[in-house]
Amino acid sequence: AAAAHSAGASPEFIAKGLEEFGGAKRRFEIIGKKNDITVADDYAHHPAELTVTLKAAMQMGYKNVWAVFQPFTFSRTSMLLDDFAAALSIPDKVVLTNIMGSREKNTYNIFTKDLADKIDGCIYFDKDKKAVQTNECKQADFDTVTEYLCEHAGPGDLIITLGCGDVYKVAKAVYNKLK
């Protein structure tokens, strides 16, 4: 607003612009609310971004904050594993998807389970068909993640997808599937 004012914009023009600004896409973007469950998406993919976003979410009065995180690149996940674990220990519930390797091959021998093991109560979804299914490890694709969230989240909860990959598709699918 100050920059617009110094550039000569009228106070009325500035006020109108601020009223119409919906915020940056994929920065705590509210997808919608159904059955008193709020669904949001955020681009956070670094521990510092996750920490800020999740601390803010925890202060918003939701019954439970569900963080659905898609780690991005094997190198970043490996190098920042403990920092990711600390950030993802902030919310009430954590669901991890498979690591999105992007351009990388997994030469780091790092897996979603390695991060999940550092977060109490974490549920993770593994695409590896040989993965042993347990209460903590589910067979994974985004449809399965969506089903899990819709079955377990309740009124007053926030489900927020986090990551720079295609995890935003989970937020949209959850919102569409909620009755």
Contact map, one row per residue, 1 for C-alpha under 8 A:
11111000000001000100000000000000000000000000000000000000000000000000000000000000000000000000000000000000000000000000000000000000000000000000000000000000000000000000000000000000000
11111100000000000000000000000000000000000000000000000000000000000000000000000000000000000000000000000000000000000000000000000000000000000000000000000000000000000000000000000000000
11111110000000000000000000000000000000000000000000000000000000000000000000000000000000000000000000000000000000000000000000000000000000000000000000000000000000000000000000000000000
11111111100001000000000000000000000000000000000000000000000000000000000000000000000000000000000000000000000000000000000000000000000000000000000000000000000000000000000000000000000
11111111111001000000000000000000000000000000000000000000000000000000000000000000000000000000000000000000000000000000000000000000000000000000000000000000000000000000000000000000000
01111111100000000000000000000000000000000000000000000000000000000000000000000000000000000000000000000000000000000000000000000000000000000000000000000000000000000000000000000000000
00111111100000000000000000000000000000000000000000000000000000000000000000000000000000000000000000000000000000000000000000000000000000000000000000000000000000000000000000000000000
00011111110000000000000000000000000000000000000000000000000000000000000000000000000000000000000000000000000000000000000000000000000000000000000000000000000000000000000000000000000
00011111111011000000000000000000000000000000000000000000000000000000000000000000000000000000000000000000000000000000000000000000000000000000000000000000000000000000000000000000000
00001001111111000000000000000000000000000000000000000000000000000000000000000000000000000000000000000000000000000000000000000000000000000000000000000000000000000000000000000000000
00001000111111100000000000000000000000000000000000000000000000000000000000000000000000000000000000000000000000000000000000000000000000000000000000000000000000000000000000000000000
00000000011111110000000000000000000000000000000000000000000000000000000000000000000000000000000000000000000000000000000000000000000000000000000000000000000000000000000000000000000
00000000111111111000000000000000000000000000000000000000000000000000000000000000000000000000000000000000000000000000000000000000000000000000000000000000000000000000000000000000000
10011000111111111100000000000000000000000000000000000000000000000000000000000000000000000000000000000000000000000000000000000000000000000000000000000000000000000000000000000000000
00000000001111111110000000000000000000000000000000000000000000000000000000000000000000000000000000000000000000000000000000000000000000000000000000000000000000000000000000000000000
00000000000111111111000000000000000000000000000000000000000000000000000000000000000000000000000000000000000000000000000000000000000000000000000000000000000000000000000000000000000
00000000000011111111100000000000000000000000000000000000000000000000000000000000000000000000000000000000000000000000000000000000000000000000000000000000000000000000000000000000000
10000000000001111111100000000000000000000000000000000000000000000000000000000000000000000000000000000000000000000000000000000000000000000000000000000000000000000000000000000000000
00000000000000111111100000000000000000000000000000000000000000000000000000000000000000000000000000000000000000000000000000000000000000000000000000000000000000000000000000000000000
00000000000000011111110000000000000000000000000000000000000000000000000000000000000000000000000000000000000000000000000000000000000000000000000000000000000000000000000000000000000
00000000000000001111111000000000000000000000000000000000000000000000000000000000000000000000000000000000000000000000000000000000000000000000000000000000000000000000000000000000000
00000000000000000001111100000000000000000000000000000000000000000000000000000000000000000000000000000000000000000000000000000000000000000000000000000000000000000000000000000000000
00000000000000000000111110101000000000000000000000000000000000000000000000000000000000000000000000000000000000000000000000000000000000000000000000000000000000000000000000000000000
00000000000000000000011111101000000000000000000000000000000000000000000000000000000000000000000000000000000000000000000000000000000000000000000000000000000000000000000000000000000
00000000000000000000001111101000000000000000000000000000000000000000000000000000000000000000000000000000000000000000000000000000000000000000000000000000000000000000000000000000000
00000000000000000000000111111000000000001110000000000000000000000000000000000000000000000000000000000000000000000000000000000000000000000000000000000000000000000000000000000000000
00000000000000000000001111111000000000001111000000000000000000000000000000000000000000000000000000000000000000000000000000000000000000000000000000000000000000000000000000000000000
00000000000000000000000001111100000000011100000000001000000000000000000000000000000000000000000000000000000000000000000000000000000000000000000000000000000000010000000000000000000
00000000000000000000001111111110000000011100000000000000000000000000000000000000000000000000000000000000000000000000000000000000000000000000000000000000000000000000000000000000000
00000000000000000000000000011111000001111000000000000000000000000000000000000000000000000000000000000000000000000000000000000000000000000000000000000000000000000000000000000000000
00000000000000000000000000001111100001111000000000000000000000000000000000000000000000000000000000000000000000000000000000000000000000000000000000000000000000000000000000110010000
00000000000000000000000000000111110001110000000000000000000000000000000000000000000000000000000000000000000000000000000000000000000000000000000000000000000000000000000000000010000
00000000000000000000000000000011111111100000000000000000000000000000000000000000000000000000000000000000000000000000000000000000000000000000000000000000000000000000000000000010000
00000000000000000000000000000001111111000000000000000000000000000000000000000000000000000000000000000000000000000000000000000000000000000000000000000000000000000000000000000010011
00000000000000000000000000000000111110000000000000000000000000000000000000000000000000000000000000000000000000000000000000000000000000000000000000000000001000000000000000000000011
00000000000000000000000000000000111111000000000000000000000000000000000000000000000000000000000000000000000000000000000000000000000000000000000000000000011110000000000000000000000
00000000000000000000000000000000111111100000000000000000000000000000000000000000000000000000000000000000000000000000000000000000000000000000000000000000111111100000000000000000000
00000000000000000000000000000111110111110000000000000000000000000000000000000000000000000000000000000000000000000000000000000000000000000000000000000000000111100000000000000000000
00000000000000000000000000000111100011111000000000000000000000000000000000000000000000000000000000000000000000000000000000000000000000000000000000000000000001110000000000100110000
00000000000000000000000000011111000001111100000000000000000000000000000000000000000000000000000000000000000000000000000000000000000000000000000000000000000001111000000000100000000
00000000000000000000000001111110000000111110000000000000000000000000000000000000000000000000000000000000000000000000000000000000000000000000000000000000000000011100000100100000000
00000000000000000000000001111000000000011111000000000000000000000000000000000000000000000000000000000000000000000000000000000000000000000000000000000000000000011110000100000000000
00000000000000000000000001100000000000001111100000000000000000000000000000000000000000000000000000000000000000000000000000000000000000000000000000000000000000000111000000000000000
00000000000000000000000000100000000000000111111011001000000000000000000000000000000000000000000000000000000000000000000000000000000000000000000000000000000000000111000000000000000
00000000000000000000000000000000000000000011111011000000000000000000011100000000000000000000000000000000000000000000000000000000000000000000000000000000000000000111000000000000000
00000000000000000000000000000000000000000001111111000000000000000000000000000000000100000000000000000000000000000000000000000000000000000000000000000000000000000000000000000000000
00000000000000000000000000000000000000000001111111100000000000000000000000000001001100100000000000000000000000000000000000000000000000000000000000000000000000000000000000000000000
00000000000000000000000000000000000000000000011111110000000000000000000000000000000000100000000000000000000000000000000000000000000000000000000000000000000000000000000000000000000
00000000000000000000000000000000000000000001111111111000000000000000000000000000000000000000000000000000000000000000000000000000000000000000000000000000000000000000000000000000000
00000000000000000000000000000000000000000001111111111100000000000000000000000000000100110000000000000000000000000000000000000000000000000000000000000000000000000100000000000000000
00000000000000000000000000000000000000000000001111111110000000000000000000000000000000110100000000000000000000000000000000000000000000000000000000000000000000000000000000000000000
00000000000000000000000000000000000000000000000111111111000000000000000000000000000000000000000000000000000000000000000000000000000000000000000000000000000000000000000000000000000
00000000000000000000000000010000000000000001000011111111100000000000000000000000000000000000000000000000000000000000000000000000000000000000000000000000000000000000000000000000000
00000000000000000000000000000000000000000000000001111111110000000010000000000000000000110110000000000000000000000000000000000000000000000000000000000000000000000000000000000000000
00000000000000000000000000000000000000000000000000111111111000000000000000000000000000000110000000000000000000000000000000000000000000000000000000000000000000000000000000000000000
00000000000000000000000000000000000000000000000000011111111100000000000000000000000000000000000000000000000000000000000000000000000000000000000000000000000000000000000000000000000
00000000000000000000000000000000000000000000000000001111111101001000000000000000000000000000000000000000000000000000000000000000000000000000000000000000000000000000000000000000000
00000000000000000000000000000000000000000000000000000111111111001000000000000000000000000110000000000000000000000000000000000000000000000000000000000000000000000000000000000000000
00000000000000000000000000000000000000000000000000000011111111000000000000000000000000000000000000000000000000000000000000000000000000000000000000000000000000000000000000000000000
00000000000000000000000000000000000000000000000000000001111111000000000000000000000000000000000000000000000000000000000000000000000000000000000000000000000000000000000000000000000
00000000000000000000000000000000000000000000000000000000011111100000000000000000000000000000000000000000000000000000000000000000000000000000000000000000000000000000000000000000000
00000000000000000000000000000000000000000000000000000000111111111000000000000000000000000000000000000000000000000000000000000000000000000000000000000000000111000000000000000000000
00000000000000000000000000000000000000000000000000000000000011111000000000000000000000000000000000000000000000000000000000000000000000000000000000000000001111000000000000000000000
00000000000000000000000000000000000000000000000000000000000001111100000000000000000000000011100000000000000000000000000000000000000000000000000000000000000111000000000000000000000
00000000000000000000000000000000000000000000000000000000110001111110000000000000000000000011100000000000000000000000000000000000000000000000000000000000000011110000000000000000000
00000000000000000000000000000000000000000000000000000000000000011111000000000000000000000011111000000000000000000000000000000000000000000000000000000000100011110000000000000000000
00000000000000000000000000000000000000000000000000000100000000001111100000000000000000010010111000000000000000000000000000000000000000000000000000000000000000111100000000000000000
00000000000000000000000000000000000000000000000000000000000000000111110000000000000000000000011110000000000000000000000000000000000000000000000000000000000000111100000000000000000
00000000000000000000000000000000000000000000000000000000000000000011111000000000000000000000011110000000000000000000000000000000000000000000000000000000000000001110001000000000000
00000000000000000000000000000000000000000000100000000000000000000001111100000000000000000000000111110000000000000000000000000000000000000000000000000000000000000111101000000000000
00000000000000000000000000000000000000000000100000000000000000000000111110001000000000000000000111110000000000010000000000000000000000000000000000000000000000000010000000000000000
00000000000000000000000000000000000000000000100000000000000000000000011111011000000000000000000000111100000000000000000000000000000000000000000000000000000000000011100000000000000
00000000000000000000000000000000000000000000000000000000000000000000001111111000000000000000000000111111000000000000000000000000000000000000000000000000000000000000000000000000000
00000000000000000000000000000000000000000000000000000000000000000000000111111100000000000000000000111001111101000000000000000000000000000000000000000000000000000000000000000000000
00000000000000000000000000000000000000000000000000000000000000000000000011111110000000000000000000000001000100000000000000000000000000000000000000000000000000000000000000000000000
00000000000000000000000000000000000000000000000000000000000000000000000111111111100000000000000000000000000000000000000000000000000000000000000000000000000000000000000000000000000
00000000000000000000000000000000000000000000000000000000000000000000001111111111100100000000000000000000000001000000000000000000000000000000000000000000000000000000000000000000000
00000000000000000000000000000000000000000000000000000000000000000000000001111111100000000000000000000000000101000000000000000000000000000000000000000000000000000000000000000000000
00000000000000000000000000000000000000000000000000000000000000000000000000111111100000000000000000000000000000000000000000000000000000000000000000000000000000000000000000000000000
00000000000000000000000000000000000000000000001000000000000000000000000000011111111100000000000000000000000000000000000000000000000000000000000000000000000000000000000000000000000
00000000000000000000000000000000000000000000000000000000000000000000000000011111111110000000000000000000000000000010000000000000000000000000000000000000000000000000000000000000000
00000000000000000000000000000000000000000000000000000000000000000000000000000001111111000000000000000000000000000010010000000000000000000000000000000000000000000000000000000000000
00000000000000000000000000000000000000000000001000000000000000000000000000000001111111100000000000000000000000000000000000000000000000000000000000000000000000000000000000000000000
00000000000000000000000000000000000000000000011001000000000000000000000000001001111111110000000000000000000000000010000000000000000000000000000000000000000000000000000000000000000
00000000000000000000000000000000000000000000000000000000000000000000000000000000111111111000000000000000000000000011011000000000000000000000000000000000000000000000000000000000000
00000000000000000000000000000000000000000000000000000000000000000000000000000000011111111100000000000000000000000000001000000000000000000000000000000000000000000000000000000000000
00000000000000000000000000000000000000000000001101100100000000000000000000000000001111111100000000000000000000000000000000000000000000000000000000000000000000000000000000000000000
00000000000000000000000000000000000000000000000001100100000000000010000000000000000111111110010000000000000000000000001000000000000000000000000000000000000000000000000000000000000
00000000000000000000000000000000000000000000000000000000000000000000000000000000000011111111010000000000000000000000001100000000000000000000000000000000000000000000000000000000000
00000000000000000000000000000000000000000000000000100110010000000000000000000000000001111111000000000000000000000000000000000000000000000000000000000000000000000000000000000000000
00000000000000000000000000000000000000000000000000000110010000011110000000000000000000011111110000000000000000000000000000000000000000000000000000000000000000000000000000000000000
00000000000000000000000000000000000000000000000000000000000000011100000000000000000000001111110000000000000000000000000000000000000000000000000000000000000000000000000000000000000
00000000000000000000000000000000000000000000000000000000000000011110000000000000000000000011111000000000000000000000000011000000000000000000000000000000000000000000000000000000000
00000000000000000000000000000000000000000000000000000000000000000111100000000000000000011011111100000000000000000000000011100000000000000000000000000000000000000000000000000000000
00000000000000000000000000000000000000000000000000000000000000000111100000000000000000000000111110000000000000000000000001111000000000000000000000000000000000000000000000000000000
00000000000000000000000000000000000000000000000000000000000000000001111000000000000000000000011111000000000000010001000001111000000000000000000000000000000000000000000000000000000
00000000000000000000000000000000000000000000000000000000000000000001111000000000000000000000001111100000000000010000000000011100000000000001100010000000000000000000000000000000000
00000000000000000000000000000000000000000000000000000000000000000000011000000000000000000000000111110000000000110000000000011110000000000001000000000000000000000000000000000000000
00000000000000000000000000000000000000000000000000000000000000000000011111000000000000000000000011111000000000110000000000000000000000000000000000000000000000000000000000000000000
00000000000000000000000000000000000000000000000000000000000000000000011111000000000000000000000001111100000000000000000000000000000000000000000000000000000000000000100000000000000
00000000000000000000000000000000000000000000000000000000000000000000000111000000000000000000000000111111110000000000000000000000000000000000000000000000000000000000000000000000000
00000000000000000000000000000000000000000000000000000000000000000000000110000000000000000000000000011111000000000000000000000000000000000000000000000000000000000000000000000000000
00000000000000000000000000000000000000000000000000000000000000000000000010000000000000000000000000001111100000000000000000000000000000000000000000000000000000000000000000000000000
00000000000000000000000000000000000000000000000000000000000000000000000011100000000000000000000000001111110000000000000000000000000000000000000000000000000000000000000000000000000
00000000000000000000000000000000000000000000000000000000000000000000000001000000000000000000000000001011111000000000000000000000000000000000000000000000000000000000000000000000000
00000000000000000000000000000000000000000000000000000000000000000000000001000000000000000000000000001001111111000000000000000000000000000000000000000000000000000000000000000000000
00000000000000000000000000000000000000000000000000000000000000000000000001000000000000000000000000000000111110000000000000000000000000000000000000000000000000000000000000000000000
00000000000000000000000000000000000000000000000000000000000000000000000001100100000000000000000000000000011111000000000000000000000000000000000000000000000000000000000000000000000
00000000000000000000000000000000000000000000000000000000000000000000000000000000000000000000000000000000011111100000000000000000000000000000000000000000000000000000000000000000000
00000000000000000000000000000000000000000000000000000000000000000000000001001100000000000000000000000000010111110100000000000000000000000000000000000000000000000000000000000000000
00000000000000000000000000000000000000000000000000000000000000000000000000000000000000000000000001100000000011111110000000000000000000000000000000000000000000000000000000000000000
00000000000000000000000000000000000000000000000000000000000000000000001000000000000000000000000111100000000001111111000000011100000000000000000000000000000000000000000000000000000
00000000000000000000000000000000000000000000000000000000000000000000000000000000000000000000000000000000000000111111100000010100000000000000000000000000000000000000000000000000000
00000000000000000000000000000000000000000000000000000000000000000000000000000000000000000000000000000000000001111111110000000000000000000000000000000000000000000000000000000000000
00000000000000000000000000000000000000000000000000000000000000000000000000000000110110000000000000000000000000111111111000000000000000000000000000000000000000000000000000000000000
00000000000000000000000000000000000000000000000000000000000000000000000000000000000010000000000100000000000000011111111101110000000000000000000000000000000000000000000000000000000
00000000000000000000000000000000000000000000000000000000000000000000000000000000000000000000000000000000000000001111111101000000000000000000000000000000000000000000000000000000000
00000000000000000000000000000000000000000000000000000000000000000000000000000000010010000000000000000000000000000111111100000000000000000000000000000000000000000000000000000000000
00000000000000000000000000000000000000000000000000000000000000000000000000000000000011011000000000000000000000000011111111000000000000000000000000000000000000000000000000000000000
00000000000000000000000000000000000000000000000000000000000000000000000000000000000000001000000000000000000000000001111111000000000000000000000000000000000000000000000000000000000
00000000000000000000000000000000000000000000000000000000000000000000000000000000000000000000110000000000000000000000001111100000000000010000000000000000000000000000000000000000000
00000000000000000000000000000000000000000000000000000000000000000000000000000000000000000000111100000000000000000001101111110000000000010000000000000000000000000000000000000000000
00000000000000000000000000000000000000000000000000000000000000000000000000000000000000000000011100000000000000000001000011111000000000111100000000000000000000000000000000000000000
00000000000000000000000000000000000000000000000000000000000000000000000000000000000000000000001111000000000000011001000001111100000000011100000000000000000000000000000000000000000
00000000000000000000000000000000000000000000000000000000000000000000000000000000000000000000001111000000000000010000000000111110000000001111100010000000000000000000000000000000000
00000000000000000000000000000000000000000000000000000000000000000000000000000000000000000000000011000000000000011000000000011111101000001111100000000000000000000000000000000000000
00000000000000000000000000000000000000000000000000000000000000000000000000000000000000000000000001000000000000000000000000001111101000000011100000000000000000000000000000000000000
00000000000000000000000000000000000000000000000000000000000000000000000000000000000000000000000000000000000000000000000000000111111000000010000000000000000000000000000000000000000
00000000000000000000000000000000000000000000000000000000000000000000000000000000000000000000000000000000000000000000000000000111111000000010000000000000000000000000000000000000000
00000000000000000000000000000000000000000000000000000000000000000000000000000000000000000000000000000000000000000000000000000001111100000000000000000000000000000000000000000000000
00000000000000000000000000000000000000000000000000000000000000000000000000000000000000000000000000000000000000000000000000000111111110001010000000000000000000000000000000000000000
00000000000000000000000000000000000000000000000000000000000000000000000000000000000000000000000000000000000000000000000000000000011111001000000000000000000000000000000000000000000
00000000000000000000000000000000000000000000000000000000000000000000000000000000000000000000000000000000000000000000000000000000001111111110000000000000000000000000000000000000000
00000000000000000000000000000000000000000000000000000000000000000000000000000000000000000000000000000000000000000000000000000000000111111100000000000000000000000000000000000000000
00000000000000000000000000000000000000000000000000000000000000000000000000000000000000000000000000000000000000000000000000100000000011111100000000000000000000000000000000000000000
00000000000000000000000000000000000000000000000000000000000000000000000000000000000000000000000000000000000000000000000011110000000011111100000000000000000000000000000000000000000
00000000000000000000000000000000000000000000000000000000000000000000000000000000000000000000000000000000000000000000000000111100001111111110000000000000000000000000000000000000000
00000000000000000000000000000000000000000000000000000000000000000000000000000000000000000000000000000000000000000000000000111100000011111111000000000000000000000000000000000000000
00000000000000000000000000000000000000000000000000000000000000000000000000000000000000000000000000000000000000000000000000001111101010001111100100000000000000000000000000000000000
00000000000000000000000000000000000000000000000000000000000000000000000000000000000000000000000011000000000000000000000000001110000000000111111110000000000000000000000000000000000
00000000000000000000000000000000000000000000000000000000000000000000000000000000000000000000000010000000000000000000000000001110000000000011111110000000000000000000000000000000000
00000000000000000000000000000000000000000000000000000000000000000000000000000000000000000000000000000000000000000000000000000000000000000001111111000000000000000000001011000000000
00000000000000000000000000000000000000000000000000000000000000000000000000000000000000000000000000000000000000000000000000000000000000000001111111100000000000000000000001001000000
00000000000000000000000000000000000000000000000000000000000000000000000000000000000000000000000000000000000000000000000000000000000000000011111111110000000000000000000000000000000
00000000000000000000000000000000000000000000000000000000000000000000000000000000000000000000000010000000000000000000000000001000000000000001111111111000000000000000000001000000000
00000000000000000000000000000000000000000000000000000000000000000000000000000000000000000000000000000000000000000000000000000000000000000000011111111100000000000000000001001100000
00000000000000000000000000000000000000000000000000000000000000000000000000000000000000000000000000000000000000000000000000000000000000000000001111111110000000000000000000000100000
00000000000000000000000000000000000000000000000000000000000000000000000000000000000000000000000000000000000000000000000000000000000000000000000111111111000000000000000000000000000
00000000000000000000000000000000000000000000000000000000000000000000000000000000000000000000000000000000000000000000000000000000000000000000000011111111100000000000000000000100000
00000000000000000000000000000000000000000000000000000000000000000000000000000000000000000000000000000000000000000000000000000000000000000000000001111111100000000000000000000100110
00000000000000000000000000000000000000000000000000000000000000000000000000000000000000000000000000000000000000000000000000000000000000000000000000111111100000000000000000000000000
00000000000000000000000000000000000000000000000000000000000000000000000000000000000000000000000000000000000000000000000000000000000000000000000000011111110000000000000000000000000
00000000000000000000000000000000000010000000000000000000000000000100000000000000000000000000000000000000000000000000000000000000000000000000000000001111111010100000000000000000000
00000000000000000000000000000000000110000000000000000000000000000000000000000000000000000000000000000000000000000000000000000000000000000000000000000001111110000000000000000000000
00000000000000000000000000000000001110000000000000000000000000100000000000000000000000000000000000000000000000000000000000000000000000000000000000000000111110000000000000000000000
00000000000000000000000000000000000111000000000000000000000001110000000000000000000000000000000000000000000000000000000000000000000000000000000000000000011111000000000000000000000
00000000000000000000000000000000000111000000000000000000000001111100000000000000000000000000000000000000000000000000000000000000000000000000000000000000111111100000000000000000000
00000000000000000000000000000000000011110000000000000000000001111100000000000000000000000000000000000000000000000000000000000000000000000000000000000000000111110000000000000000000
00000000000000000000000000000000000011110000000000000000000000001111000000000000000000000000000000000000000000000000000000000000000000000000000000000000100011111000000000100000000
00000000000000000000000000010000000000111100000000000000000000001111000000000000000000000000000000000000000000000000000000000000000000000000000000000000000001111100000000100000000
00000000000000000000000000000000000000011100000000000000000000000011100000000000000000000000000000000000000000000000000000000000000000000000000000000000000000111110001101100000000
00000000000000000000000000000000000000001111100001000000000000000011110000000000000000000000000000000000000000000000000000000000000000000000000000000000000000011111001100000000000
00000000000000000000000000000000000000000111100000000000000000000000111100000000000000000000000000000000000000000000000000000000000000000000000000000000000000001111111100000000000
00000000000000000000000000000000000000000011100000000000000000000000010100000000000000000000000000000000000000000000000000000000000000000000000000000000000000000111111000000000000
00000000000000000000000000000000000000000000000000000000000000000000010100000000000000000000000000010000000000000000000000000000000000000000000000000000000000000011111100000000000
00000000000000000000000000000000000000000000000000000000000000000000000000000000000000000000000000000000000000000000000000000000000000000000000000000000000000000011111110000000000
00000000000000000000000000000000000000000000000000000000000000000000110000000000000000000000000000000000000000000000000000000000000000000000010000000000000000001111111111100000000
00000000000000000000000000000000000000001100000000000000000000000000000000000000000000000000000000000000000000000000000000000000000000000000000000000000000000001110111111110000000
00000000000000000000000000000000000000000000000000000000000000000000000000000000000000000000000000000000000000000000000000000000000000000000010000000000000000000000011111111000000
00000000000000000000000000000000000000000000000000000000000000000000000000000000000000000000000000000000000000000000000000000000000000000000011011000000000000001000001111111100000
00000000000000000000000000000010000000111000000000000000000000000000000000000000000000000000000000000000000000000000000000000000000000000000000000000000000000111000001111111110000
00000000000000000000000000000010000000000000000000000000000000000000000000000000000000000000000000000000000000000000000000000000000000000000000000000000000000000000000111111111000
00000000000000000000000000000000000000000000000000000000000000000000000000000000000000000000000000000000000000000000000000000000000000000000001001000000000000000000000011111111100
00000000000000000000000000000000000000100000000000000000000000000000000000000000000000000000000000000000000000000000000000000000000000000000000001101100000000000000000001111111110
00000000000000000000000000000011110000100000000000000000000000000000000000000000000000000000000000000000000000000000000000000000000000000000000000000000000000000000000000111111110
00000000000000000000000000000000000000000000000000000000000000000000000000000000000000000000000000000000000000000000000000000000000000000000000000000000000000000000000000011111111
00000000000000000000000000000000000000000000000000000000000000000000000000000000000000000000000000000000000000000000000000000000000000000000000000000100000000000000000000001111111
00000000000000000000000000000000011000000000000000000000000000000000000000000000000000000000000000000000000000000000000000000000000000000000000000000100000000000000000000000111111
00000000000000000000000000000000011000000000000000000000000000000000000000000000000000000000000000000000000000000000000000000000000000000000000000000000000000000000000000000001111
